[in-house]
Every structure is written in C-alpha cells, then in structure tokens.
Amino acid sequence: MKKILSYILSPIFYLFYGILLLIFHLLQWIGFNVGKYKGHKIAVDLMNCTLTYLLYILGTRIKFINKYPIPKDVPLIIVSNHQSMHDICPISCYLKKQHPKFVSKIELGKGIPSVSYNLRHGGSVLIDRKDPRQSLTAIRDFGKYIEENNYAAVIFPEGTRSKDGVPKRFSENGLKMLTKFAPSAYVIPVSINNCWKLNKYGMFPLEVGVKVTFEFHEPIEASSLKFEDLFKKVESSIKNSVI
C-alpha cells in the first residue's frame, strides 16, 4: 500500500517542484537585477523554505536538532554528510539568517532552473573535480569571501551522495582550505539521517512517510585545534550520529 501511495504522490510532488523552480528562477532574476544581493536573497530564502515544505506532500517529517547557539558575527563552516538532493533546501532554510553558500560541482552551474542561477549569482562556489588546481583556487577565494562577509559555507566532504545512508570517506582538502582562508570561522558539524530514504527507489517513485533529521553539533572554533585534530573531531561527530 505504501509503495502504491508513492506512485500516486510522487508525480504530484514533481509537478509542483518543477513549477516552483520555474517561478523562483524568474523571481531570482528579478530580485538580482532590481535589488542585487539583497533582492536575490529574498527570493532564494523563500524558494528554499517553500521547497522544504513541499516535501510534506510526501508525508515527510523534518526535524532539526540543535542544542547549541549558532555563533553570531563570525564566518561559519557547515560540514555535513550528504544523502540526497533534498538535503540542500532544509539546511538553507534553517540557516537563512547565516547566508548559507555551497561548495558545489561545476556541472550544476548550468541547465537547472533556479538551482543553477542561485549557484552562479548567490555567492556559492563551483568546482571542477577533474581540475584540482581550479578547485583549490576556487575554495581559497570562497574562504576569503565568507571571512570578509561573515557568511556560512556549506561543504559535503564525501563529495557525493550516499545512496544507503552510510557515510563515505571524508576528504579533508575542502575543509582545510576553508579554515586556512577563513581563520576566524567556527566549524559546525551536521549529521543528516534518513534523507536517503526519499530516494531509496531512485528518482521515482519517492518514498513516503520518511522522518528526516538534521542534527547540529557543538560549534568548534577552527583556530582552537590543529587541523588534523579538528578534522578528526568533525568527522567523528558527524559519523557517530548517523544511524
């Protein structure tokens, strides 16, 4: 019965999802060309929160767990495991006051309504994973950008999504560059659970009734630890809370 419901609700979800991407693409364009960064951000925040709530069509329940205050007036580096494309909007909506920007693969910078426009114009960084020099240079400049503006950088050190929820090996390069060029940043580990289940059958149908949790761990002042110790602490905090 649950699988049948998935086949019924998934087309409805995708229909509204596609329509909203087209609408918010236009709203982003208007916001950016009329109000520059502030105008664009209004459209992006509204988009991310709307697409998060859209998951309720599937009976998805989303819970944020955060026992610690998020540091203010400092750059942040959000480090998280990655389970689904549906990780992005909830994190962005929850952290909208912190101006979240993403480290994303260059392929996403074109061809996807709203998403590609936001990545190109919203302050995120696009890296070519086949070109290490370009990637490191781009992340270096990105680190300087969040340091200067006290924004939040979001990075998924696995590099790709886990299809079964089990975290893959974490790469240290991105975090190392960010902490080097955003030296006053606080690092916040985040553990995502069950978001992969939305795509347990692939892109279609989407699973229904999934309870997704985003657990924010204690912020760590990047300069308070040697990088090797910082990386181990961040990785263990995330992986130990993935079930």
Summary of the structure (lengths in Angstrom):
residues: 243
radius of gyration: 17.6
end to end distance: 26.0
largest distance: 52.7
contacts: 789
relative contact order: 0.18
helix: 53%
strand: 16%
